[in-house]
């Protein structure tokens, strides 16, 4: 990670990778940012990164940590029992309905008032390509977007946005640095949930024949996912080496899995994210 002071201007972007429960690292980063009043004019999040970005955008410090650690301890919302009983490895009813409506209400009014842009990445089952959405006014559509962005292939059902079938944004664009640049962001901070040097296996992902038979393009996108991810990581590392972006990432290989349920490990990863962000100095926008 670059040890320098970062100027936040109208051309600054914040890119948040997904990674399931590895996103606890990102939550620590975002809580540190909120503690210091650090805001970016453009934020783009994928999967867990999109979910965690919502609490950052609304300024609800601690909400994402509560929903990922405290609620996990109480509700056990990840596991095979959910896959067997509901066809989903996670309890989406709890996470995307009961949580924002009852347990820890999401501040949609604060989201609507913010002047910053949040883009949420999904992958279209029809085209197999990344889709980029913004939404501040319609709470139902906000939830539809983060649910679709978080719908992992094979273990989560297909979600729908504006009537179009969608899956996890990380299939087509796990680290949307090129999207941020295309939106005019010339100074970017990228939050990753893997250590430096990590690469996915070079082999293609096999898609069992019974999955997504109506959607050949999403099957092809899933097969190519590892190659796309590794290409994006190489781009990030190249831009970082040139001093063009700042990257915040875990320092060591993670002991936390995508579906991790050990809250002690999750708390340690949260603290690592918080402390990693604390090492950076920012010149905030006036």
Residue frames as qw, qx, qy, qz and C-alpha x, y, z in Angstrom:
[[0.000, 0.888, 0.459, 0.000, 0.00, 0.00, 0.00],
 [0.399, 0.561, -0.022, 0.725, 1.25, 3.41, -0.93],
 [0.439, -0.601, -0.400, 0.535, 2.37, 5.51, 2.05],
 [0.198, 0.141, 0.180, 0.953, 1.50, 8.96, 0.79],
 [0.236, 0.428, 0.427, -0.761, -1.09, 11.66, 1.19],
 [0.219, 0.371, 0.795, 0.427, -4.02, 11.22, -1.18],
 [0.190, 0.173, 0.020, -0.966, -5.90, 14.19, -2.55],
 [0.271, 0.488, 0.829, -0.041, -9.63, 13.62, -2.90],
 [0.100, 0.246, -0.228, -0.937, -10.90, 15.70, -5.80],
 [0.680, 0.329, 0.146, -0.639, -13.97, 15.69, -8.02],
 [0.682, 0.433, -0.530, -0.257, -12.15, 13.01, -10.08],
 [0.107, -0.368, 0.877, -0.289, -11.57, 10.57, -7.21],
 [0.794, -0.077, -0.391, -0.459, -13.10, 7.12, -7.15],
 [0.414, -0.368, 0.761, -0.338, -13.46, 4.30, -4.63],
 [0.694, 0.175, -0.592, -0.370, -13.61, 0.75, -6.03],
 [0.545, -0.348, 0.629, -0.431, -14.83, -2.04, -3.72],
 [0.376, 0.173, -0.882, -0.224, -14.21, -5.69, -4.61],
 [0.817, -0.319, -0.122, -0.465, -16.62, -8.37, -3.39],
 [0.354, 0.355, -0.826, 0.259, -15.62, -11.69, -1.84],
 [0.672, -0.442, -0.581, -0.125, -18.47, -12.69, 0.46],
 [0.632, -0.750, -0.166, 0.107, -17.42, -12.66, 4.10],
 [0.656, -0.009, 0.018, 0.755, -13.93, -11.53, 3.09],
 [0.067, 0.708, 0.242, 0.661, -15.69, -8.20, 2.63],
 [0.582, -0.749, -0.256, 0.189, -15.36, -7.76, 6.40],
 [0.582, -0.152, 0.082, 0.795, -11.96, -6.30, 5.53],
 [0.116, 0.465, 0.358, 0.801, -13.69, -3.66, 3.41],
 [0.416, -0.788, -0.413, -0.186, -16.11, -2.88, 6.23],
 [0.627, -0.539, -0.125, 0.549, -13.16, -2.04, 8.47],
 [0.383, 0.107, 0.259, 0.880, -11.78, 0.26, 5.77],
 [0.103, -0.609, -0.449, -0.646, -15.11, 2.02, 5.31],
 [0.527, -0.760, -0.367, 0.097, -15.70, 2.46, 9.04],
 [0.552, -0.344, 0.004, 0.759, -12.29, 4.13, 9.28],
 [0.181, 0.321, 0.381, 0.848, -13.22, 6.41, 6.40],
 [0.312, -0.737, -0.468, -0.374, -16.48, 7.34, 8.11],
 [0.603, -0.623, -0.271, 0.418, -14.70, 8.02, 11.40],
 [0.417, -0.309, 0.150, 0.841, -12.53, 10.55, 9.56],
 [0.348, 0.741, 0.234, -0.525, -15.23, 12.02, 7.33],
 [0.133, -0.357, 0.685, 0.621, -13.59, 10.74, 4.15],
 [0.645, 0.522, 0.458, -0.318, -16.00, 10.76, 1.22],
 [0.310, -0.118, 0.668, 0.666, -15.43, 9.98, -2.45],
 [0.427, 0.356, -0.056, -0.830, -17.51, 11.57, -5.20],
 [0.762, 0.236, -0.437, -0.414, -17.75, 8.23, -7.03],
 [0.444, -0.312, 0.809, -0.224, -18.06, 4.78, -5.45],
 [0.743, 0.201, -0.467, -0.436, -18.51, 1.50, -7.29],
 [0.452, -0.346, 0.758, -0.318, -19.15, -1.79, -5.50],
 [0.592, 0.164, -0.707, -0.350, -19.42, -5.42, -6.51],
 [0.683, -0.229, -0.694, 0.002, -21.37, -8.08, -4.60],
 [0.573, -0.578, -0.430, 0.391, -20.39, -7.76, -0.91],
 [0.345, -0.067, 0.016, 0.936, -18.62, -4.55, -1.86],
 [0.187, -0.433, -0.406, -0.783, -21.93, -3.12, -3.07],
 [0.575, -0.620, -0.531, -0.063, -23.74, -4.16, 0.11],
 [0.571, -0.432, -0.267, 0.645, -21.08, -2.60, 2.30],
 [0.214, 0.184, 0.193, 0.940, -21.03, 0.55, 0.17],
 [0.278, -0.667, -0.523, -0.451, -24.68, 1.19, 1.01],
 [0.564, -0.712, -0.331, 0.256, -23.98, 1.78, 4.71],
 [0.488, -0.192, 0.083, 0.848, -21.01, 3.96, 3.76],
 [0.065, 0.412, 0.420, 0.806, -23.17, 6.06, 1.44],
 [0.417, -0.729, -0.425, -0.339, -25.85, 6.57, 4.10],
 [0.045, 0.616, -0.459, 0.639, -23.22, 7.31, 6.78],
 [0.833, -0.442, -0.014, -0.332, -24.41, 4.48, 9.05],
 [0.224, 0.587, -0.735, 0.256, -21.09, 3.69, 10.69],
 [0.281, -0.222, 0.851, -0.384, -21.07, 0.22, 12.24],
 [0.777, 0.205, 0.164, -0.572, -24.17, -1.00, 10.43],
 [0.740, 0.422, -0.496, -0.168, -22.30, -3.26, 8.00],
 [0.156, 0.362, -0.846, 0.359, -20.21, -4.71, 10.83],
 [0.529, -0.037, 0.568, -0.630, -23.37, -5.42, 12.80],
 [0.826, 0.301, -0.011, -0.476, -25.09, -7.11, 9.87],
 [0.689, 0.454, -0.564, -0.028, -22.08, -9.28, 9.01],
 [0.305, 0.269, -0.804, 0.434, -20.75, -10.25, 12.45],
 [0.330, -0.063, 0.589, -0.735, -23.35, -9.64, 15.17],
 [0.769, 0.179, 0.004, -0.614, -26.19, -10.98, 13.04],
 [0.631, 0.314, -0.703, -0.094, -24.16, -13.98, 11.92],
 [0.066, 0.184, -0.841, 0.505, -23.68, -14.95, 15.55],
 [0.448, 0.114, 0.511, -0.725, -27.41, -14.65, 16.24],
 [0.738, 0.387, 0.100, -0.543, -29.10, -15.76, 13.03],
 [0.523, -0.198, 0.778, 0.285, -26.54, -18.05, 11.32],
 [0.573, 0.640, 0.127, -0.496, -27.65, -16.75, 7.93],
 [0.416, 0.581, -0.642, -0.278, -25.07, -18.75, 5.92],
 [0.398, -0.271, 0.866, -0.139, -25.11, -22.49, 5.49],
 [0.112, 0.001, -0.908, -0.405, -26.25, -25.61, 3.70],
 [0.134, 0.454, 0.806, -0.355, -29.54, -25.63, 5.61],
 [0.286, 0.635, 0.089, -0.712, -30.57, -22.49, 3.72],
 [0.201, 0.356, -0.708, -0.576, -29.48, -24.04, 0.42],
 [0.035, -0.155, -0.986, -0.057, -31.55, -27.15, 1.14],
 [0.097, 0.571, 0.711, -0.399, -34.65, -25.39, 2.47],
 [0.227, 0.821, 0.180, -0.492, -34.67, -22.22, 0.33],
 [0.756, 0.505, 0.251, 0.332, -32.38, -22.98, -2.59],
 [0.194, 0.879, -0.171, 0.402, -29.97, -20.27, -1.42],
 [0.685, 0.034, -0.508, 0.521, -26.76, -20.61, 0.58],
 [0.112, 0.010, -0.372, 0.921, -27.69, -17.37, 2.39],
 [0.028, 0.643, 0.727, -0.241, -30.92, -16.22, 3.99],
 [0.173, 0.276, 0.295, 0.898, -31.77, -13.44, 1.55],
 [0.328, -0.732, -0.503, -0.322, -35.12, -12.80, 3.23],
 [0.585, -0.669, -0.227, 0.399, -33.28, -11.88, 6.42],
 [0.528, -0.212, 0.155, 0.808, -30.43, -9.97, 4.77],
 [0.117, 0.158, 0.400, 0.895, -32.37, -7.95, 2.21],
 [0.348, -0.580, -0.488, -0.552, -35.75, -7.52, 3.85],
 [0.633, -0.670, -0.379, 0.078, -35.92, -8.08, 7.60],
 [0.605, -0.233, -0.117, 0.752, -32.53, -6.44, 8.23],
 [0.177, 0.164, 0.144, 0.960, -33.05, -3.14, 6.34],
 [0.354, -0.530, -0.430, -0.639, -36.74, -2.90, 7.27],
 [0.704, -0.628, -0.244, -0.226, -36.83, -4.03, 10.91],
 [0.840, -0.314, -0.200, 0.395, -33.60, -5.14, 12.59],
 [0.390, -0.470, 0.093, 0.787, -31.32, -2.25, 11.59],
 [0.465, 0.792, 0.385, -0.098, -33.32, 0.03, 9.27],
 [0.553, 0.117, 0.293, 0.771, -31.44, 1.39, 6.31],
 [0.011, 0.692, 0.190, -0.696, -31.49, 5.18, 5.96],
 [0.503, 0.481, 0.571, 0.435, -32.84, 5.53, 2.42],
 [0.048, 0.980, 0.193, -0.027, -33.42, 9.25, 2.99],
 [0.390, -0.744, 0.366, 0.399, -29.70, 9.78, 3.64],
 [0.574, 0.051, 0.656, 0.488, -28.86, 7.84, 0.48],
 [0.337, 0.764, 0.495, 0.241, -31.25, 10.00, -1.54],
 [0.114, -0.984, -0.026, 0.137, -29.70, 13.20, -0.14],
 [0.629, -0.444, 0.364, 0.524, -26.08, 12.32, -0.81],
 [0.374, 0.818, -0.195, -0.392, -24.37, 14.16, -3.64],
 [0.183, -0.469, 0.823, 0.263, -21.99, 11.28, -4.35],
 [0.751, 0.264, -0.383, -0.468, -22.57, 8.61, -7.00],
 [0.531, -0.267, 0.796, -0.111, -22.82, 4.92, -6.17],
 [0.658, 0.319, -0.505, -0.458, -22.70, 2.37, -8.98],
 [0.709, -0.203, 0.635, -0.231, -23.61, -1.26, -8.34],
 [0.273, 0.416, -0.762, -0.415, -22.30, -4.00, -10.62],
 [0.808, 0.068, 0.502, -0.300, -24.36, -7.00, -11.71],
 [0.093, -0.245, 0.824, 0.502, -23.94, -9.57, -14.48],
 [0.679, 0.247, -0.047, -0.690, -26.73, -10.05, -17.01],
 [0.648, -0.019, 0.761, -0.014, -27.76, -13.65, -17.57],
 [0.677, 0.671, 0.262, -0.147, -28.91, -12.67, -21.08],
 [0.472, 0.841, -0.255, 0.073, -25.65, -11.15, -22.29],
 [0.887, -0.153, -0.169, 0.401, -23.07, -12.43, -19.80],
 [0.386, 0.479, -0.111, 0.781, -21.78, -8.86, -19.54],
 [0.266, -0.308, -0.518, 0.752, -21.43, -6.49, -16.61],
 [0.079, -0.768, -0.437, -0.461, -24.23, -4.02, -15.96],
 [0.310, -0.037, -0.377, 0.872, -23.75, -0.82, -13.96],
 [0.234, -0.724, -0.568, -0.314, -26.65, 0.74, -12.11],
 [0.085, 0.111, -0.410, 0.901, -27.28, 3.75, -9.95],
 [0.406, -0.600, -0.589, -0.358, -30.35, 4.20, -7.73],
 [0.142, 0.115, -0.510, 0.840, -31.06, 6.58, -4.87],
 [0.414, -0.144, 0.030, -0.898, -34.80, 7.20, -4.87],
 [0.825, -0.094, -0.298, -0.471, -36.49, 3.80, -5.02],
 [0.460, -0.509, 0.678, -0.266, -35.80, 1.58, -1.97],
 [0.913, 0.121, 0.360, -0.150, -37.12, -1.56, -3.65],
 [0.741, 0.643, -0.155, 0.118, -34.84, -1.09, -6.64],
 [0.057, -0.761, 0.597, -0.248, -31.87, -0.42, -4.34],
 [0.679, -0.280, 0.644, -0.213, -32.48, -3.81, -2.71],
 [0.892, 0.414, 0.166, -0.077, -33.03, -5.49, -6.08],
 [0.471, 0.788, -0.373, 0.132, -29.64, -4.21, -7.22],
 [0.169, -0.623, 0.719, -0.258, -27.58, -5.30, -4.21],
 [0.821, -0.045, 0.516, -0.239, -29.40, -8.64, -4.11],
 [0.840, 0.543, 0.001, -0.012, -28.61, -9.26, -7.78],
 [0.266, 0.794, -0.510, 0.195, -25.00, -8.14, -7.34],
 [0.338, -0.485, 0.738, -0.325, -24.66, -10.67, -4.48],
 [0.915, 0.102, 0.193, -0.340, -26.39, -13.65, -6.15],
 [0.231, -0.528, 0.786, 0.222, -23.53, -16.11, -6.42],
 [0.657, 0.255, -0.546, -0.453, -23.72, -18.65, -9.25],
 [0.529, 0.035, -0.848, 0.009, -24.83, -22.19, -8.37],
 [0.313, -0.250, -0.774, 0.490, -25.67, -21.49, -4.71],
 [0.173, 0.417, 0.334, -0.828, -28.07, -18.52, -5.07],
 [0.478, 0.605, 0.635, 0.049, -31.14, -18.20, -7.28],
 [0.299, 0.354, 0.331, 0.822, -31.18, -15.82, -10.23],
 [0.025, -0.600, -0.406, 0.689, -32.29, -12.32, -9.25],
 [0.338, 0.649, 0.527, 0.432, -34.10, -9.77, -11.38],
 [0.158, -0.486, -0.090, 0.855, -33.48, -6.08, -11.99],
 [0.377, 0.450, -0.144, -0.796, -36.05, -4.24, -14.08],
 [0.881, 0.269, 0.150, -0.359, -37.29, -7.65, -15.19],
 [0.625, 0.584, -0.519, 0.003, -33.90, -8.83, -16.47],
 [0.938, -0.317, -0.101, 0.095, -32.28, -11.95, -14.94],
 [0.161, 0.825, -0.443, 0.312, -29.04, -11.14, -13.12],
 [0.890, -0.277, -0.258, 0.255, -26.30, -12.82, -11.11],
 [0.604, -0.633, 0.015, 0.483, -23.25, -11.77, -9.08],
 [0.285, 0.945, -0.121, -0.107, -21.46, -8.74, -10.50],
 [0.381, -0.663, 0.612, 0.203, -18.12, -10.40, -9.87],
 [0.810, 0.239, 0.516, 0.144, -18.71, -12.87, -12.69],
 [0.574, 0.701, 0.241, 0.347, -18.11, -10.21, -15.34],
 [0.244, 0.718, -0.189, 0.624, -16.32, -7.40, -13.47],
 [0.713, -0.447, -0.452, 0.297, -14.87, -8.23, -10.06],
 [0.427, -0.514, -0.075, 0.740, -12.66, -5.14, -9.79],
 [0.412, 0.774, 0.440, 0.196, -14.24, -2.40, -11.91],
 [0.378, -0.553, 0.114, 0.734, -11.23, -0.10, -12.15],
 [0.236, 0.132, 0.576, 0.771, -11.70, 0.33, -15.90],
 [0.087, -0.746, -0.622, -0.224, -15.30, 1.39, -15.31],
 [0.346, -0.796, -0.209, 0.451, -14.18, 4.02, -12.80],
 [0.354, -0.303, 0.356, 0.810, -11.60, 5.38, -15.24],
 [0.132, 0.394, 0.682, 0.602, -14.20, 5.48, -18.01],
 [0.199, -0.836, -0.511, -0.024, -16.41, 7.60, -15.72],
 [0.181, 0.855, -0.089, 0.477, -13.66, 10.19, -15.44],
 [0.685, -0.717, 0.132, 0.013, -12.00, 9.04, -12.22],
 [0.593, 0.648, -0.391, 0.275, -8.29, 9.69, -12.63],
 [0.012, 0.465, -0.702, 0.539, -7.42, 9.23, -8.94],
 [0.811, -0.230, -0.361, -0.398, -8.68, 5.95, -7.52],
 [0.289, -0.411, 0.777, -0.380, -8.52, 3.97, -4.29],
 [0.736, 0.036, -0.587, -0.335, -9.12, 0.25, -4.77],
 [0.520, -0.404, 0.619, -0.427, -10.08, -1.96, -1.83],
 [0.625, 0.201, -0.723, -0.216, -9.29, -5.62, -2.46],
 [0.785, -0.423, 0.241, -0.383, -10.18, -8.60, -0.30],
 [0.972, 0.045, -0.031, 0.230, -7.20, -10.76, -1.27],
 [0.522, -0.668, 0.255, 0.464, -3.50, -10.33, -0.53],
 [0.294, 0.779, -0.396, -0.388, -1.03, -9.04, -3.11],
 [0.038, 0.406, -0.882, -0.236, -0.04, -11.66, -5.66],
 [0.552, 0.184, 0.755, -0.302, -3.22, -13.68, -5.36],
 [0.358, 0.241, -0.575, -0.695, -4.46, -15.24, -8.59],
 [0.837, 0.075, 0.306, -0.447, -7.34, -17.53, -9.34],
 [0.648, -0.071, 0.713, 0.259, -6.60, -20.91, -10.94],
 [0.110, 0.394, -0.478, -0.777, -5.98, -20.51, -14.67],
 [0.063, 0.212, 0.940, 0.261, -8.37, -23.30, -15.61],
 [0.361, -0.277, -0.320, -0.831, -11.88, -22.48, -16.72],
 [0.411, -0.040, 0.652, -0.635, -14.76, -22.93, -14.29],
 [0.105, -0.158, -0.926, -0.325, -16.90, -25.92, -15.20],
 [0.488, 0.010, 0.165, -0.857, -20.63, -25.27, -15.39],
 [0.331, 0.125, 0.931, -0.091, -22.74, -28.40, -14.84],
 [0.013, -0.217, -0.700, -0.680, -25.16, -28.95, -17.73],
 [0.180, -0.646, -0.742, 0.003, -28.24, -28.54, -15.53],
 [0.209, -0.651, -0.238, 0.690, -27.35, -24.94, -14.64],
 [0.111, 0.668, -0.097, -0.729, -28.46, -21.93, -16.73],
 [0.493, 0.196, 0.761, 0.373, -29.51, -23.94, -19.78],
 [0.281, 0.850, 0.443, 0.036, -31.65, -20.98, -20.92],
 [0.037, -0.983, 0.133, 0.119, -28.71, -18.59, -20.64],
 [0.897, 0.204, -0.001, 0.391, -25.65, -19.71, -22.67],
 [0.300, 0.755, -0.182, 0.553, -23.96, -16.31, -22.30],
 [0.497, -0.733, 0.318, -0.339, -23.91, -16.47, -18.51],
 [0.971, -0.141, 0.151, 0.118, -22.50, -20.00, -18.71],
 [0.707, 0.487, -0.065, 0.509, -19.67, -18.71, -20.89],
 [0.064, -0.822, 0.229, -0.518, -19.07, -15.75, -18.55],
 [0.778, -0.553, 0.256, -0.155, -18.78, -18.12, -15.57],
 [0.943, 0.128, 0.067, 0.299, -16.33, -20.31, -17.50],
 [0.526, 0.573, -0.081, 0.623, -14.14, -17.27, -18.25],
 [0.409, -0.894, -0.104, -0.150, -14.44, -15.70, -14.80],
 [0.765, -0.476, 0.111, 0.419, -10.99, -16.72, -13.54],
 [0.587, 0.268, 0.268, 0.715, -9.28, -15.33, -16.64],
 [0.000, -0.819, -0.230, -0.526, -11.16, -12.03, -16.37],
 [0.594, -0.801, -0.057, 0.043, -10.37, -11.73, -12.66],
 [0.761, -0.274, 0.170, 0.564, -6.66, -12.37, -13.16],
 [0.407, 0.518, 0.270, 0.702, -6.56, -9.80, -15.96],
 [0.224, -0.885, -0.168, -0.373, -8.12, -7.20, -13.68],
 [0.724, -0.641, 0.039, 0.252, -5.71, -8.00, -10.85],
 [0.693, 0.046, 0.220, 0.685, -2.75, -7.61, -13.22],
 [0.160, 0.720, 0.240, 0.631, -4.11, -4.24, -14.35],
 [0.486, -0.859, -0.098, -0.124, -4.53, -3.12, -10.73],
 [0.773, -0.443, 0.125, 0.437, -0.99, -4.17, -9.83],
 [0.558, 0.333, 0.257, 0.715, 0.40, -2.42, -12.92],
 [0.054, -0.826, -0.195, -0.526, -1.41, 0.85, -12.14],
 [0.655, -0.751, -0.035, 0.070, -0.30, 0.58, -8.52],
 [0.777, -0.156, 0.153, 0.590, 3.34, 0.08, -9.52],
 [0.356, 0.494, 0.243, 0.755, 3.11, 3.23, -11.65],
 [0.146, -0.235, -0.421, 0.864, 1.74, 5.20, -8.71],
 [0.217, -0.219, -0.435, -0.846, -1.54, 5.84, -10.52],
 [0.669, -0.485, -0.350, -0.440, -3.83, 4.23, -7.95],
 [0.200, -0.441, 0.704, -0.519, -3.80, 3.42, -4.24],
 [0.715, -0.119, -0.644, -0.246, -4.62, -0.15, -3.21],
 [0.432, -0.425, 0.581, -0.544, -5.76, -1.26, 0.24],
 [0.819, 0.062, -0.522, -0.228, -5.62, -5.03, 0.70],
 [0.850, -0.509, 0.132, -0.031, -4.96, -7.66, 3.37],
 [0.001, 0.793, -0.604, -0.081, -1.24, -8.12, 3.92],
 [0.210, -0.276, 0.938, 0.013, -1.25, -11.91, 4.25],
 [0.365, -0.127, -0.810, -0.441, -3.21, -14.76, 2.65],
 [0.536, -0.332, 0.135, -0.765, -6.63, -14.85, 4.27],
 [0.003, 0.004, 0.972, -0.236, -7.80, -17.46, 6.72],
 [0.441, 0.375, 0.446, -0.682, -11.35, -16.21, 6.12],
 [0.264, 0.196, 0.842, 0.428, -13.39, -17.98, 3.45],
 [0.187, -0.246, -0.407, -0.860, -16.18, -16.58, 1.27],
 [0.630, -0.481, -0.429, -0.433, -18.75, -18.25, 3.53],
 [0.338, 0.192, -0.687, 0.614, -16.80, -17.90, 6.80],
 [0.561, -0.642, -0.386, -0.353, -18.80, -18.37, 10.02],
 [0.671, -0.293, -0.385, 0.562, -16.01, -17.99, 12.62],
 [0.055, -0.963, -0.198, -0.172, -16.72, -14.57, 14.13],
 [0.578, -0.680, 0.186, 0.411, -13.30, -14.36, 15.80],
 [0.569, 0.063, 0.478, 0.666, -11.62, -14.59, 12.41],
 [0.190, 0.760, 0.454, 0.424, -14.06, -12.05, 11.01],
 [0.321, -0.935, -0.095, 0.115, -13.38, -9.57, 13.82],
 [0.606, -0.438, 0.329, 0.577, -9.63, -9.90, 13.26],
 [0.447, 0.339, 0.526, 0.639, -10.10, -9.21, 9.54],
 [0.036, -0.918, -0.349, -0.183, -12.29, -6.19, 10.33],
 [0.458, -0.818, 0.090, 0.337, -9.55, -4.76, 12.55],
 [0.594, -0.112, 0.453, 0.655, -6.97, -5.36, 9.84],
 [0.283, 0.648, 0.492, 0.507, -9.10, -3.42, 7.37],
 [0.232, -0.952, -0.200, 0.000, -9.62, -0.57, 9.82],
 [0.555, -0.656, 0.239, 0.452, -5.92, -0.33, 10.66],
 [0.577, 0.167, 0.494, 0.628, -4.87, -0.57, 7.01],
 [0.149, 0.818, 0.383, 0.402, -7.06, 2.41, 6.13],
 [0.408, -0.893, -0.083, 0.172, -5.78, 4.34, 9.15],
 [0.662, -0.280, 0.277, 0.638, -2.26, 4.29, 7.68],
 [0.370, 0.467, 0.438, 0.673, -3.35, 6.49, 4.79],
 [0.072, -0.505, -0.240, 0.826, -3.56, 10.26, 4.94],
 [0.290, 0.616, 0.630, 0.374, -6.14, 12.13, 2.89],
 [0.002, 0.171, 0.031, -0.985, -6.60, 15.72, 1.86],
 [0.260, 0.546, 0.781, -0.158, -10.36, 15.94, 1.87],
 [0.174, 0.547, 0.469, 0.671, -12.37, 17.95, -0.61],
 [0.013, -0.017, 0.288, -0.958, -13.30, 21.45, 0.58]]
